Amino acid sequence: MTEKDWELLIALFEEKTITKAAEKMYISQPALTYRMKQIEQKFNTQIIHRGSKGVIFTSQGEYLVQHAKKTLKELELAKNHINNMKSTVEGVLKIGVSSTFALHKFPTLLKGFITKYPNAEIKLITGWSTGILKSLQSEDIHVAIIRGKHGWHDHSVLLDTEALSIASKTPINLEELPYMNFIHYDTDPYLQSTYRDWWKQTFATPPKITMNVDGIETCIKLIKMELGFSILPSICLTNNEELRQMDLEINNQKLIRETHLLYRSELENLKIVEAFIQFVKDYYHSDLEDHK
């Protein structure tokens, strides 16, 4: 079994169809089918059933998938430790980043890191902070940059804080907000609960939600067309000076959104991880505190 075989097996398990797995792995469907048959012959057992709705793994197949994941993690660990013995910073660095941070802040940071460490091989995933945290907890990534509160009990570095703000193209009058069109967007559950709690403490009636959109960028475009208002992290409003903004407050205290760098203690000794952590700290402030 080669590393590629294990990757193909995992891809098929995750995608559930030969077509999608082949596309993901950039090989032809016949080639993928051939490799699966070879794996079955090697272990002298059937590992998949092909049905009308896709591929179903047998119990033996599911066992092999778990073994494949473990094998690839051990192989990656061995590669990282070997790279760690070298004098240069190199190897694979798996990073998970909040979508909003990835859109507005991370490209510049990542470009600087790669420029300084050209031998680093970056594997990046983005998504809601809750999903990124799960990837860190399951050890699918080395480091995470997430936003909002979190239940991480290992290393955490506070990188930045920002306000949560009402955004509107027209002047903002708090008393009029319950009667104005509210644009709701899909976002991290913690952020949604934060501004919902603020609304409940501020108004006796629910917001007048007239639009539900799939992301912040769409929401901002609708606001610019004077089709309603919304509540957004101020990081999203940096280059939108034409919009009126009002920070959320409860008892004269601003509601803020935090950005944290998270990682596991046992990975500190890997040069590639250590280099990234230090680079991020230096990128923001040299005196950032690392909490555990």
C-alpha positions in Angstrom: 0.0 0.0 0.0 1.3 3.4 -1.0 0.6 6.8 0.6 -1.5 7.5 -2.5 -3.6 4.4 -1.9 -4.5 5.5 1.6 -5.4 8.9 0.4 -7.7 7.4 -2.3 -9.4 5.2 0.2 -10.1 8.2 2.5 -11.3 10.4 -0.4 -13.7 7.7 -1.5 -15.0 7.3 2.0 -15.5 11.1 2.4 -17.0 11.8 -1.0 -19.2 8.7 -1.2 -19.0 8.4 -5.0 -16.4 7.3 -7.5 -17.0 10.4 -9.5 -16.4 12.9 -6.7 -13.5 11.0 -5.2 -11.8 10.8 -8.6 -12.2 14.6 -9.2 -10.9 15.3 -5.7 -7.8 13.2 -6.3 -7.3 14.3 -9.9 -7.4 10.8 -11.4 -9.8 9.1 -13.8 -12.7 7.0 -12.5 -11.4 3.8 -14.1 -8.0 4.3 -12.4 -9.7 4.8 -9.0 -11.9 1.8 -9.5 -8.8 -0.3 -10.5 -6.9 0.8 -7.4 -9.9 -0.1 -5.1 -10.0 -3.6 -6.7 -6.3 -4.0 -6.1 -6.7 -3.0 -2.5 -9.5 -5.6 -2.1 -7.3 -8.2 -3.6 -4.4 -7.4 -1.3 -6.6 -7.8 1.8 -8.7 -10.6 0.3 -11.9 -8.9 1.3 -14.6 -6.6 -0.1 -14.3 -3.1 1.2 -17.0 -1.3 -0.8 -20.5 -1.9 -2.3 -21.6 0.3 -5.2 -25.3 1.3 -5.0 -27.6 3.6 -6.8 -26.8 6.4 -4.4 -23.1 5.9 -4.3 -20.5 3.8 -2.5 -21.2 2.0 0.8 -18.2 0.8 2.8 -18.3 -2.6 4.4 -17.2 -3.0 8.1 -13.8 -4.2 6.8 -13.6 -1.1 4.5 -14.4 1.2 7.4 -11.7 -0.3 9.4 -9.2 0.2 6.6 -10.3 3.9 6.3 -9.5 4.4 10.0 -6.2 2.6 9.6 -5.5 4.8 6.6 -6.1 8.0 8.6 -3.8 6.7 11.4 -1.1 5.7 8.9 -1.1 9.0 7.1 -0.9 10.9 10.4 2.1 8.8 11.5 3.8 9.3 8.2 3.2 13.1 8.4 4.6 13.1 12.0 7.7 11.2 10.8 8.3 13.6 7.9 7.9 16.6 10.3 10.4 15.2 12.8 12.9 14.5 10.0 12.5 18.0 8.7 12.9 19.2 12.3 16.4 17.8 12.4 17.4 20.0 9.5 18.8 23.5 10.1 16.3 25.1 7.8 12.6 25.7 8.5 10.7 23.4 6.1 7.9 20.8 5.9 4.1 20.8 5.9 2.2 23.3 8.0 -1.6 22.7 8.3 -3.4 25.9 9.1 -7.1 26.5 9.8 -8.4 30.0 9.6 -11.8 31.7 10.2 -13.4 32.7 6.9 -13.7 36.4 7.8 -10.1 36.6 9.0 -9.0 34.7 5.9 -10.7 37.2 3.7 -9.6 40.4 5.3 -6.3 39.8 7.1 -4.7 36.4 6.4 -3.4 36.7 2.8 -0.9 39.5 3.7 0.2 37.6 6.8 0.6 34.3 4.9 2.5 36.0 2.0 5.0 37.4 4.6 5.5 34.0 6.2 6.1 32.2 2.9 8.5 34.9 1.7 10.5 34.4 4.9 10.3 30.6 4.8 10.1 29.6 1.2 10.5 25.9 2.0 7.3 25.8 4.0 4.5 23.8 2.4 1.2 25.3 3.4 -2.0 23.4 3.6 -4.9 25.8 4.4 -8.5 25.3 5.2 -11.0 28.1 6.0 -14.5 28.1 7.5 -16.5 29.1 10.5 -14.6 29.2 13.7 -16.6 26.4 15.2 -15.5 24.1 12.4 -11.9 25.2 12.5 -11.8 24.5 16.2 -13.1 21.0 15.6 -10.4 20.4 13.1 -7.8 21.5 15.6 -9.3 19.2 18.3 -9.3 16.2 15.9 -5.6 17.0 15.1 -6.4 17.6 11.4 -4.5 20.9 11.5 -1.4 22.2 13.5 -2.6 25.7 14.3 -5.8 27.6 14.1 -6.8 31.3 13.9 -10.4 31.6 15.1 -12.7 34.4 16.2 -14.9 34.7 19.2 -15.0 32.7 22.4 -13.7 29.2 22.4 -13.4 26.1 24.6 -9.7 25.5 23.8 -7.7 24.5 26.9 -4.2 24.5 25.4 -2.2 27.4 24.0 -4.1 30.5 23.0 -2.7 33.8 21.9 -5.0 36.9 21.7 -4.1 38.6 18.4 -6.7 41.3 18.1 -10.1 42.7 19.3 -12.7 44.6 17.3 -16.2 46.0 17.8 -19.4 44.6 16.6 -21.2 47.3 14.7 -24.5 48.2 13.2 -24.0 49.1 9.5 -26.3 51.1 7.4 -26.1 53.4 4.3 -28.5 55.8 6.0 -28.1 57.5 9.4 -28.6 55.2 12.3 -31.3 55.8 14.9 -31.6 53.0 17.5 -35.3 53.7 18.2 -36.1 53.1 14.5 -34.1 49.9 14.0 -37.0 47.5 14.9 -39.0 49.0 12.0 -36.2 48.9 9.5 -35.3 46.0 7.1 -32.8 43.7 8.8 -30.4 41.7 6.6 -29.6 38.4 8.2 -26.5 36.5 7.0 -25.1 33.0 7.7 -22.2 33.1 10.1 -20.7 31.4 13.1 -23.3 30.4 15.7 -21.5 32.2 18.5 -21.5 35.5 16.6 -25.2 35.1 15.9 -26.0 34.4 19.5 -24.0 37.5 20.5 -25.9 40.0 18.5 -29.3 38.2 19.1 -28.6 38.6 22.9 -27.8 42.3 22.3 -31.1 42.8 20.4 -33.2 41.1 23.1 -31.6 43.3 25.8 -32.1 46.5 23.7 -35.5 46.0 22.1 -38.9 44.5 23.1 -39.7 43.3 19.5 -37.7 41.0 17.2 -35.8 42.4 14.2 -37.7 42.8 10.9 -35.8 40.2 8.9 -36.6 40.7 5.2 -33.5 39.0 3.7 -31.5 35.9 4.5 -28.2 35.7 2.6 -25.3 33.2 2.7 -22.5 35.5 3.6 -21.2 38.8 4.8 -20.0 40.1 1.4 -23.5 39.8 0.0 -25.0 41.4 3.1 -22.7 44.4 2.7 -23.6 44.9 -1.0 -27.3 45.0 -0.1 -26.6 47.5 2.7 -24.8 49.7 0.2 -27.9 49.7 -2.0 -30.0 51.0 1.0 -32.0 47.8 1.2 -31.6 47.4 4.9 -29.1 47.3 7.8 -27.2 44.5 9.6 -24.8 43.9 12.5 -21.2 43.1 11.4 -17.8 42.7 12.9 -15.9 45.9 12.2 -13.1 44.0 10.4 -15.6 43.7 7.5 -16.2 47.4 7.4 -12.6 48.6 7.1 -12.9 49.6 3.4 -16.5 50.6 3.5 -16.3 54.1 4.7 -19.5 55.1 2.9 -21.5 53.0 5.4 -22.7 54.5 8.7 -21.5 52.6 11.7 -22.5 52.3 15.4 -20.8 50.0 17.8 -22.9 47.7 20.0 -23.0 48.4 23.7 -24.5 46.9 26.8 -24.3 48.9 30.0 -21.9 51.3 28.3 -19.5 48.5 27.5 -18.7 47.8 23.8 -19.3 44.3 22.5 -16.1 43.0 21.0 -15.0 40.1 18.8 -11.7 38.5 19.6 -9.2 36.8 17.3 -7.0 34.0 18.7 -4.2 31.9 17.6 -4.5 28.3 19.0 -2.2 25.4 19.0 -1.2 22.2 20.9 1.7 22.1 23.3 3.2 19.0 21.8 3.7 20.7 18.4 5.8 23.6 19.8 9.0 21.6 19.2 8.3 21.4 15.4 10.4 24.1 13.7 7.7 24.8 11.1 5.0 25.3 13.8 7.3 27.3 16.1 8.3 29.5 13.2 4.7 30.3 12.3 3.7 31.0 15.9 6.6 33.4 16.3 5.9 35.0 13.0 2.3 35.7 13.8 3.2 37.1 17.2 5.8 39.4 15.6 3.3 40.4 12.9 0.9 41.7 15.5 2.9 42.7 18.6 6.1 41.4 20.1 4.6 41.4 23.6 1.6 39.1 23.0 0.8 36.9 25.9 0.5 33.1 25.4 -2.1 31.6 27.7 -2.6 28.0 28.5 
